[in-house]
Amino acid sequence: MTGVDVGLVPARTGLAYRTVASFIEDRILRGDWAVGARLPSETALAEQLGVNRSTMREAIRVLEQNGLVRRHEGGKRLFVSAPRDADIASRVAAAMVLREMSFFELWEAMLSLEPGLAEGAAGRISADELDAIADNVARTRRALTDERSLTELDIEFHDLVAKASRNRALQLCREPISRLFYPAFLQVFSRLNAGERLIFAHERILAALRAGAASEARAWMDKHIVDFRRGYELASLDIEAPVRMPQA
Amino acid sequence: MTGVDVGLVPARTGLAYRTVASFIEDRILRGDWAVGARLPSETALAEQLGVNRSTMREAIRVLEQNGLVRRHEGGKRLFVSAPRDADIASRVAAAMVLREMSFFELWEAMLSLEPGLAEGAAGRISADELDAIADNVARTRRALTDERSLTELDIEFHDLVAKASRNRALQLCREPISRLFYPAFLQVFSRLNAGERLIFAHERILAALRAGAASEARAWMDKHIVDFRRGYELASLDIEAPVRMPQA
């Protein structure tokens, strides 16, 4: 772990802590301060940047809040870090709920994302990942009448395919949508006998992944996502209604 | 603007301000406190939740930082708000840079996103939006030898198409990728005479949008994004290299 060199001093403003936070964030994003590098202590940073300690404490909190600075468990030392997927997904999902995005918008986004992920996964999936998906499909077959398990297994299936794509940008995109989109399906499963259609599609996607058949994996995922919308409509749910944050 | 009712009191912990911030965030996400509603003052909130004022001030800062609470310009009153796209995009783009995502990952994400956006736009675009895209294409034609303008006009073109899709979930997804992906093209334009290929594709996409031809708009956008990768490779740039934060 290398330390960082502070260098320039930011100008003071009415919102000094934000200026200081932006200054440090810029340094981190430009790569001057690498992920994993240790930051000087709050006191040392405050001295070097010529701001008072409470300002520096606020700035550090902003950076921690944004996942750019982290402490190791129980420690006081600060390290440069990359934001976690889960934290980013929480922020994006919150924005989607508060902007009252509709199930239709999320569905259309999934229709763009999931087939590409399946196509990517077909060329890149490992034997272990194939086993994990096969196991998921077997468990899904045994859970066809249990709506809650079915929803969880469905979410797991799509997560496994997404991870097997090895594309972290697409995964970062789809994570918040997935959190809001798939739980809505508990409602569909509750009203329709949708399990058979679901397992049929999952089995076809698994077979395509196993065969390394990229365009087949894409085509089956595409059909499957189109089917989600049909299920939603057959269950007489309003596709234009705003999505809600699922209760933990 | 309605006020909010505070209700339950959160438990105190070592990180009281985070507990208080989460408590308020949950209320907002559940819709108990609606976007636009006015929050009680810091002092009143601190009293109602039984925490001291400095804890409440920290909690409010976290919520402001996450875009869930906002003050009107120059005002002190707090209002519930939805996070802004631009702020979300900054956080996601930062995560992509710090996780050292490659140009290839971003390109593949764009290959999933942009064709769907063009397809959606074909059925939903307004006359004004068509005019704006036509104007962009005319300006692009006049800027073919000016690499910097060409990059800016290219970014504008794709933003206009994305907005015309009316899908806010897809727009939220693509915004951070767009910020990192398109500026990389200044390098391609600098090395190749890529303007002609670019304007050709943009003109075809515009014609498809004007005709309301969804599958043609999708197909041309798809070809166009595939072409980006080819340009990158022809310019002998490393497609597996991590993307960087563009300098403002």
Interface residues (C-beta under 8 A of the other chain):
Chain A: E25 I28 L29 R30 G31 V35 E58 R61 V62 Q65 N66 G67 L68 S81 A82 P83 D85 I88 R91 V92 A94 A95 M96 V97 L98 R99 M101 E105 L106 E108 A109 L111 S112 L113 P115 G116 L117 G120 N167 R168 A169 L170 L172 C173 I177 R244 M245
Chain B: E25 I28 L29 R30 G31 V35 E58 R61 V62 Q65 N66 G67 L68 S81 A82 P83 D85 I88 R91 V92 A94 A95 M96 V97 L98 R99 M101 E105 L106 E108 A109 L111 S112 L113 P115 G116 L117 G120 N167 R168 A169 L170 L172 C173 I177 R244 M245
